[in-house]
């Protein structure tokens, strides 16, 4: 039974690979997540091989059938269509590298024109996604030779690590470059069209978190303007920089903090994974701790309750502060500061293992975990310092008077 557009549109994700044949070796390959890719099975010199024609609906049923007929004509002449495709692509690669029409070259041209309309923080984020995640994988490919499968392969690392929202944003960014290339006449088609359908849907987690840079800037300014009690004010100001769990920051004790060494060592007894955790302190955090130290340094807790110095501030108190600032439970939570940091640091290209170590997430191999905590400490210090500077940029970008 031949394929129809009605049937193709009706194919949905089942969690398993599906293959629907059209005849002559042509079939649609439906990934477990629902992506639809055209493939053609053929035999050459006694070996079974596969050709890729692109993603549906960017490549229509009619176009796929035309590509199948062209491949069959090549086979009839004794030519391996897959090998010829590779040779043509290699020759074009050499020419187009010289002409400056690779994905990276055109992406940089697009960025130079578009970035002037973006804030400094957003410029940094977009450039980081290009340089750290797309260029290393598809930067050298000429745009005329770029395939949908190349883009999907470039974002697969993020998808496999569970960063589905990042994968979607990378596909959207590649699509912006490809549309620019088509409008400028570099290519005839936008090969990124429809690729989001090949990715798993974004699943919003239980903990609401703000990840849009402009909105983060507004949140930081709202925190700065919050008129609560001194412990609550400083806990809220420090939390975005260190993104620890609520209980870890609320019950912080002065004996755990080394301001001279810019380090906070949370004891195992207060950690979810029951092992000590090192939090490198950026200069901004050291300054804030020095400020609140003028009020609370003589006691046990860094953030004592206003009702009793023998108790720390409450989880409800932090949450209520967010609510008074206008952030409801569907927009931002205290745990959301961790999700915010994780999402953006991954997007900016920091090593996932380093981010996970700073989040103090579990590792089934205890020996490897202990090694990583030590091995990543220098990287974590640099990351935490750069994260703090990034937050300061977002705070300033939300305030026109500071631009």
RONUKE-214210 format. One record per residue (C-alpha): x, y, z; residue number from 1. Coordinates in steps of 0.1 Angstrom, whole numbers, plus 5000, padded with zeros to 4 digits. Layout:
N
+------+------+------+-----+
:    u :    v :    w :   k :
+------+------+------+-----+
:    X :    Y :    Z : NUM :
...
+------+------+------+-----+
//
This chain:
403
+------+------+------+-----+
:    u :    v :    w :   k :
+------+------+------+-----+
: 5000 : 5000 : 5000 :   1 :
: 5015 : 5033 : 4989 :   2 :
: 5018 : 5062 : 5013 :   3 :
: 4996 : 5092 : 5012 :   4 :
: 4999 : 5126 : 5028 :   5 :
: 4969 : 5118 : 5050 :   6 :
: 4986 : 5087 : 5063 :   7 :
: 5019 : 5105 : 5068 :   8 :
: 5003 : 5133 : 5088 :   9 :
: 4985 : 5107 : 5110 :  10 :
: 5016 : 5089 : 5121 :  11 :
: 5023 : 5096 : 5157 :  12 :
: 5051 : 5087 : 5182 :  13 :
: 5047 : 5053 : 5198 :  14 :
: 5080 : 5051 : 5217 :  15 :
: 5093 : 5026 : 5191 :  16 :
: 5107 : 5029 : 5156 :  17 :
: 5080 : 5026 : 5128 :  18 :
: 5087 : 5020 : 5091 :  19 :
: 5060 : 5025 : 5064 :  20 :
: 5070 : 5015 : 5029 :  21 :
: 5060 : 5034 : 4997 :  22 :
: 5076 : 5009 : 4973 :  23 :
: 5108 : 5007 : 4953 :  24 :
: 5128 : 5008 : 4985 :  25 :
: 5114 : 5041 : 4997 :  26 :
: 5100 : 5043 : 5032 :  27 :
: 5093 : 5067 : 5060 :  28 :
: 5112 : 5061 : 5092 :  29 :
: 5093 : 5073 : 5123 :  30 :
: 5115 : 5077 : 5153 :  31 :
: 5104 : 5068 : 5189 :  32 :
: 5098 : 5105 : 5195 :  33 :
: 5077 : 5110 : 5163 :  34 :
: 5103 : 5125 : 5139 :  35 :
: 5096 : 5114 : 5103 :  36 :
: 5126 : 5109 : 5080 :  37 :
: 5127 : 5097 : 5044 :  38 :
: 5149 : 5066 : 5037 :  39 :
: 5156 : 5044 : 5007 :  40 :
: 5169 : 5008 : 5011 :  41 :
: 5189 : 4995 : 4981 :  42 :
: 5215 : 4969 : 4972 :  43 :
: 5249 : 4976 : 4956 :  44 :
: 5276 : 4950 : 4950 :  45 :
: 5257 : 4926 : 4971 :  46 :
: 5256 : 4949 : 5001 :  47 :
: 5225 : 4964 : 5017 :  48 :
: 5227 : 5002 : 5019 :  49 :
: 5204 : 5031 : 5029 :  50 :
: 5200 : 5066 : 5015 :  51 :
: 5185 : 5095 : 5034 :  52 :
: 5163 : 5121 : 5017 :  53 :
: 5155 : 5144 : 5045 :  54 :
: 5126 : 5150 : 5069 :  55 :
: 5089 : 5151 : 5062 :  56 :
: 5071 : 5175 : 5057 :  57 :
: 5101 : 5196 : 5046 :  58 :
: 5107 : 5170 : 5020 :  59 :
: 5072 : 5162 : 5006 :  60 :
: 5060 : 5128 : 4995 :  61 :
: 5063 : 5139 : 4958 :  62 :
: 5099 : 5151 : 4963 :  63 :
: 5109 : 5118 : 4981 :  64 :
: 5095 : 5098 : 4952 :  65 :
: 5114 : 5119 : 4927 :  66 :
: 5146 : 5113 : 4947 :  67 :
: 5139 : 5076 : 4947 :  68 :
: 5135 : 5076 : 4909 :  69 :
: 5168 : 5095 : 4905 :  70 :
: 5186 : 5069 : 4927 :  71 :
: 5171 : 5040 : 4907 :  72 :
: 5184 : 5056 : 4875 :  73 :
: 5219 : 5058 : 4890 :  74 :
: 5217 : 5021 : 4901 :  75 :
: 5206 : 5012 : 4865 :  76 :
: 5239 : 5028 : 4853 :  77 :
: 5260 : 5009 : 4878 :  78 :
: 5265 : 5039 : 4900 :  79 :
: 5261 : 5037 : 4938 :  80 :
: 5239 : 5067 : 4946 :  81 :
: 5250 : 5068 : 4983 :  82 :
: 5287 : 5069 : 4973 :  83 :
: 5281 : 5095 : 4946 :  84 :
: 5263 : 5116 : 4971 :  85 :
: 5293 : 5115 : 4994 :  86 :
: 5317 : 5124 : 4966 :  87 :
: 5295 : 5153 : 4955 :  88 :
: 5293 : 5165 : 4991 :  89 :
: 5330 : 5163 : 4996 :  90 :
: 5337 : 5182 : 4964 :  91 :
: 5312 : 5209 : 4973 :  92 :
: 5327 : 5211 : 5008 :  93 :
: 5361 : 5220 : 4994 :  94 :
: 5346 : 5247 : 4971 :  95 :
: 5322 : 5262 : 4995 :  96 :
: 5348 : 5264 : 5023 :  97 :
: 5368 : 5286 : 5000 :  98 :
: 5337 : 5306 : 4992 :  99 :
: 5328 : 5311 : 5028 : 100 :
: 5293 : 5295 : 5026 : 101 :
: 5297 : 5269 : 5053 : 102 :
: 5271 : 5268 : 5081 : 103 :
: 5296 : 5286 : 5104 : 104 :
: 5304 : 5313 : 5079 : 105 :
: 5268 : 5321 : 5072 : 106 :
: 5258 : 5318 : 5108 : 107 :
: 5284 : 5344 : 5118 : 108 :
: 5272 : 5367 : 5090 : 109 :
: 5236 : 5362 : 5103 : 110 :
: 5248 : 5369 : 5139 : 111 :
: 5266 : 5401 : 5129 : 112 :
: 5235 : 5415 : 5114 : 113 :
: 5210 : 5403 : 5140 : 114 :
: 5230 : 5407 : 5173 : 115 :
: 5229 : 5445 : 5173 : 116 :
: 5192 : 5443 : 5182 : 117 :
: 5199 : 5420 : 5211 : 118 :
: 5209 : 5428 : 5247 : 119 :
: 5245 : 5420 : 5256 : 120 :
: 5234 : 5390 : 5277 : 121 :
: 5213 : 5376 : 5249 : 122 :
: 5241 : 5381 : 5224 : 123 :
: 5264 : 5361 : 5246 : 124 :
: 5239 : 5333 : 5250 : 125 :
: 5233 : 5330 : 5212 : 126 :
: 5270 : 5331 : 5204 : 127 :
: 5277 : 5305 : 5230 : 128 :
: 5251 : 5281 : 5216 : 129 :
: 5266 : 5285 : 5181 : 130 :
: 5303 : 5282 : 5191 : 131 :
: 5299 : 5255 : 5218 : 132 :
: 5272 : 5233 : 5204 : 133 :
: 5265 : 5238 : 5167 : 134 :
: 5298 : 5249 : 5151 : 135 :
: 5319 : 5219 : 5165 : 136 :
: 5294 : 5195 : 5148 : 137 :
: 5281 : 5212 : 5117 : 138 :
: 5301 : 5244 : 5113 : 139 :
: 5323 : 5231 : 5085 : 140 :
: 5294 : 5217 : 5064 : 141 :
: 5285 : 5238 : 5033 : 142 :
: 5249 : 5250 : 5037 : 143 :
: 5240 : 5235 : 5003 : 144 :
: 5251 : 5201 : 5016 : 145 :
: 5236 : 5204 : 5050 : 146 :
: 5210 : 5176 : 5057 : 147 :
: 5182 : 5176 : 5083 : 148 :
: 5200 : 5146 : 5098 : 149 :
: 5231 : 5166 : 5103 : 150 :
: 5212 : 5192 : 5125 : 151 :
: 5195 : 5164 : 5144 : 152 :
: 5228 : 5148 : 5151 : 153 :
: 5242 : 5181 : 5163 : 154 :
: 5215 : 5185 : 5190 : 155 :
: 5213 : 5148 : 5199 : 156 :
: 5239 : 5152 : 5227 : 157 :
: 5216 : 5177 : 5245 : 158 :
: 5186 : 5155 : 5239 : 159 :
: 5203 : 5123 : 5252 : 160 :
: 5214 : 5142 : 5283 : 161 :
: 5177 : 5150 : 5290 : 162 :
: 5180 : 5187 : 5281 : 163 :
: 5151 : 5187 : 5257 : 164 :
: 5144 : 5224 : 5259 : 165 :
: 5180 : 5231 : 5249 : 166 :
: 5177 : 5207 : 5220 : 167 :
: 5146 : 5226 : 5208 : 168 :
: 5163 : 5260 : 5211 : 169 :
: 5194 : 5247 : 5191 : 170 :
: 5171 : 5234 : 5163 : 171 :
: 5153 : 5268 : 5163 : 172 :
: 5186 : 5286 : 5161 : 173 :
: 5198 : 5265 : 5132 : 174 :
: 5165 : 5272 : 5116 : 175 :
: 5171 : 5310 : 5119 : 176 :
: 5204 : 5306 : 5101 : 177 :
: 5190 : 5284 : 5074 : 178 :
: 5161 : 5307 : 5067 : 179 :
: 5185 : 5336 : 5065 : 180 :
: 5206 : 5316 : 5040 : 181 :
: 5176 : 5309 : 5019 : 182 :
: 5165 : 5345 : 5018 : 183 :
: 5201 : 5356 : 5009 : 184 :
: 5202 : 5331 : 4980 : 185 :
: 5228 : 5308 : 4995 : 186 :
: 5204 : 5278 : 4993 : 187 :
: 5170 : 5271 : 4978 : 188 :
: 5155 : 5253 : 5008 : 189 :
: 5154 : 5256 : 5046 : 190 :
: 5166 : 5221 : 5056 : 191 :
: 5157 : 5229 : 5093 : 192 :
: 5120 : 5233 : 5085 : 193 :
: 5099 : 5209 : 5105 : 194 :
: 5128 : 5194 : 5126 : 195 :
: 5112 : 5203 : 5159 : 196 :
: 5088 : 5175 : 5152 : 197 :
: 5116 : 5150 : 5153 : 198 :
: 5124 : 5160 : 5190 : 199 :
: 5106 : 5148 : 5221 : 200 :
: 5081 : 5174 : 5234 : 201 :
: 5093 : 5197 : 5262 : 202 :
: 5081 : 5183 : 5295 : 203 :
: 5077 : 5210 : 5321 : 204 :
: 5091 : 5199 : 5354 : 205 :
: 5072 : 5200 : 5387 : 206 :
: 5093 : 5230 : 5399 : 207 :
: 5085 : 5261 : 5379 : 208 :
: 5116 : 5281 : 5369 : 209 :
: 5123 : 5312 : 5349 : 210 :
: 5149 : 5306 : 5322 : 211 :
: 5143 : 5336 : 5298 : 212 :
: 5173 : 5360 : 5303 : 213 :
: 5151 : 5391 : 5303 : 214 :
: 5128 : 5377 : 5328 : 215 :
: 5157 : 5366 : 5350 : 216 :
: 5169 : 5402 : 5350 : 217 :
: 5135 : 5414 : 5362 : 218 :
: 5134 : 5387 : 5389 : 219 :
: 5169 : 5398 : 5402 : 220 :
: 5158 : 5434 : 5403 : 221 :
: 5126 : 5425 : 5422 : 222 :
: 5147 : 5406 : 5447 : 223 :
: 5170 : 5437 : 5452 : 224 :
: 5139 : 5458 : 5458 : 225 :
: 5123 : 5434 : 5483 : 226 :
: 5117 : 5451 : 5516 : 227 :
: 5116 : 5421 : 5539 : 228 :
: 5137 : 5414 : 5570 : 229 :
: 5175 : 5414 : 5567 : 230 :
: 5179 : 5376 : 5568 : 231 :
: 5153 : 5371 : 5541 : 232 :
: 5167 : 5399 : 5519 : 233 :
: 5202 : 5385 : 5519 : 234 :
: 5192 : 5348 : 5515 : 235 :
: 5172 : 5358 : 5484 : 236 :
: 5201 : 5379 : 5470 : 237 :
: 5226 : 5351 : 5475 : 238 :
: 5205 : 5322 : 5463 : 239 :
: 5206 : 5328 : 5426 : 240 :
: 5244 : 5329 : 5427 : 241 :
: 5249 : 5296 : 5445 : 242 :
: 5217 : 5277 : 5435 : 243 :
: 5218 : 5253 : 5464 : 244 :
: 5187 : 5236 : 5479 : 245 :
: 5164 : 5256 : 5501 : 246 :
: 5173 : 5238 : 5533 : 247 :
: 5210 : 5242 : 5526 : 248 :
: 5210 : 5280 : 5523 : 249 :
: 5184 : 5286 : 5551 : 250 :
: 5204 : 5266 : 5577 : 251 :
: 5238 : 5279 : 5566 : 252 :
: 5261 : 5284 : 5596 : 253 :
: 5290 : 5308 : 5599 : 254 :
: 5314 : 5279 : 5608 : 255 :
: 5308 : 5264 : 5573 : 256 :
: 5319 : 5295 : 5555 : 257 :
: 5355 : 5306 : 5547 : 258 :
: 5353 : 5341 : 5533 : 259 :
: 5391 : 5344 : 5529 : 260 :
: 5392 : 5312 : 5509 : 261 :
: 5359 : 5321 : 5491 : 262 :
: 5344 : 5287 : 5499 : 263 :
: 5314 : 5273 : 5517 : 264 :
: 5316 : 5237 : 5528 : 265 :
: 5281 : 5223 : 5536 : 266 :
: 5285 : 5193 : 5559 : 267 :
: 5272 : 5158 : 5549 : 268 :
: 5245 : 5158 : 5576 : 269 :
: 5227 : 5187 : 5558 : 270 :
: 5231 : 5174 : 5523 : 271 :
: 5205 : 5153 : 5504 : 272 :
: 5232 : 5128 : 5493 : 273 :
: 5248 : 5127 : 5528 : 274 :
: 5282 : 5138 : 5517 : 275 :
: 5300 : 5172 : 5521 : 276 :
: 5296 : 5197 : 5494 : 277 :
: 5319 : 5225 : 5484 : 278 :
: 5303 : 5257 : 5470 : 279 :
: 5328 : 5281 : 5455 : 280 :
: 5319 : 5317 : 5463 : 281 :
: 5321 : 5343 : 5436 : 282 :
: 5332 : 5378 : 5447 : 283 :
: 5296 : 5390 : 5446 : 284 :
: 5286 : 5363 : 5472 : 285 :
: 5316 : 5371 : 5494 : 286 :
: 5306 : 5408 : 5494 : 287 :
: 5270 : 5400 : 5503 : 288 :
: 5281 : 5376 : 5531 : 289 :
: 5304 : 5403 : 5545 : 290 :
: 5274 : 5427 : 5545 : 291 :
: 5250 : 5404 : 5564 : 292 :
: 5279 : 5394 : 5587 : 293 :
: 5277 : 5429 : 5602 : 294 :
: 5242 : 5419 : 5615 : 295 :
: 5244 : 5381 : 5622 : 296 :
: 5281 : 5371 : 5625 : 297 :
: 5279 : 5368 : 5663 : 298 :
: 5253 : 5340 : 5661 : 299 :
: 5252 : 5304 : 5648 : 300 :
: 5231 : 5310 : 5616 : 301 :
: 5240 : 5332 : 5586 : 302 :
: 5202 : 5338 : 5581 : 303 :
: 5186 : 5336 : 5616 : 304 :
: 5149 : 5339 : 5621 : 305 :
: 5135 : 5373 : 5631 : 306 :
: 5116 : 5355 : 5658 : 307 :
: 5145 : 5337 : 5674 : 308 :
: 5183 : 5338 : 5668 : 309 :
: 5184 : 5301 : 5677 : 310 :
: 5165 : 5292 : 5646 : 311 :
: 5171 : 5298 : 5609 : 312 :
: 5146 : 5314 : 5585 : 313 :
: 5118 : 5291 : 5572 : 314 :
: 5111 : 5276 : 5538 : 315 :
: 5077 : 5292 : 5538 : 316 :
: 5093 : 5326 : 5545 : 317 :
: 5114 : 5324 : 5513 : 318 :
: 5085 : 5311 : 5493 : 319 :
: 5061 : 5338 : 5506 : 320 :
: 5087 : 5365 : 5496 : 321 :
: 5086 : 5353 : 5460 : 322 :
: 5048 : 5354 : 5461 : 323 :
: 5048 : 5390 : 5474 : 324 :
: 5071 : 5399 : 5445 : 325 :
: 5043 : 5386 : 5422 : 326 :
: 5057 : 5352 : 5412 : 327 :
: 5031 : 5325 : 5416 : 328 :
: 5038 : 5288 : 5419 : 329 :
: 5034 : 5283 : 5381 : 330 :
: 5061 : 5309 : 5374 : 331 :
: 5089 : 5305 : 5399 : 332 :
: 5098 : 5284 : 5430 : 333 :
: 5128 : 5283 : 5454 : 334 :
: 5139 : 5251 : 5437 : 335 :
: 5135 : 5269 : 5404 : 336 :
: 5169 : 5287 : 5410 : 337 :
: 5186 : 5253 : 5405 : 338 :
: 5166 : 5246 : 5373 : 339 :
: 5174 : 5281 : 5361 : 340 :
: 5211 : 5276 : 5366 : 341 :
: 5212 : 5241 : 5352 : 342 :
: 5193 : 5250 : 5320 : 343 :
: 5213 : 5281 : 5311 : 344 :
: 5247 : 5267 : 5321 : 345 :
: 5241 : 5237 : 5299 : 346 :
: 5230 : 5260 : 5270 : 347 :
: 5262 : 5281 : 5275 : 348 :
: 5283 : 5250 : 5269 : 349 :
: 5297 : 5242 : 5303 : 350 :
: 5305 : 5205 : 5308 : 351 :
: 5274 : 5187 : 5321 : 352 :
: 5295 : 5167 : 5346 : 353 :
: 5308 : 5199 : 5361 : 354 :
: 5273 : 5213 : 5364 : 355 :
: 5259 : 5181 : 5379 : 356 :
: 5288 : 5182 : 5405 : 357 :
: 5280 : 5217 : 5415 : 358 :
: 5243 : 5208 : 5418 : 359 :
: 5254 : 5180 : 5441 : 360 :
: 5234 : 5154 : 5422 : 361 :
: 5239 : 5118 : 5429 : 362 :
: 5264 : 5095 : 5413 : 363 :
: 5259 : 5057 : 5416 : 364 :
: 5297 : 5052 : 5416 : 365 :
: 5309 : 5066 : 5449 : 366 :
: 5346 : 5064 : 5440 : 367 :
: 5340 : 5083 : 5407 : 368 :
: 5319 : 5108 : 5426 : 369 :
: 5346 : 5115 : 5451 : 370 :
: 5372 : 5119 : 5424 : 371 :
: 5349 : 5142 : 5403 : 372 :
: 5342 : 5165 : 5433 : 373 :
: 5380 : 5171 : 5435 : 374 :
: 5388 : 5171 : 5398 : 375 :
: 5361 : 5195 : 5389 : 376 :
: 5367 : 5221 : 5416 : 377 :
: 5388 : 5245 : 5396 : 378 :
: 5363 : 5243 : 5367 : 379 :
: 5335 : 5249 : 5392 : 380 :
: 5352 : 5279 : 5406 : 381 :
: 5355 : 5294 : 5372 : 382 :
: 5319 : 5285 : 5362 : 383 :
: 5305 : 5300 : 5394 : 384 :
: 5324 : 5332 : 5389 : 385 :
: 5313 : 5335 : 5353 : 386 :
: 5277 : 5326 : 5363 : 387 :
: 5277 : 5354 : 5389 : 388 :
: 5290 : 5379 : 5363 : 389 :
: 5263 : 5367 : 5339 : 390 :
: 5235 : 5373 : 5364 : 391 :
: 5249 : 5408 : 5371 : 392 :
: 5247 : 5415 : 5333 : 393 :
: 5211 : 5403 : 5333 : 394 :
: 5202 : 5425 : 5363 : 395 :
: 5218 : 5456 : 5346 : 396 :
: 5201 : 5448 : 5312 : 397 :
: 5167 : 5450 : 5329 : 398 :
: 5174 : 5485 : 5341 : 399 :
: 5178 : 5510 : 5312 : 400 :
: 5195 : 5535 : 5335 : 401 :
: 5224 : 5511 : 5340 : 402 :
: 5231 : 5504 : 5303 : 403 :
+------+------+------+-----+
//
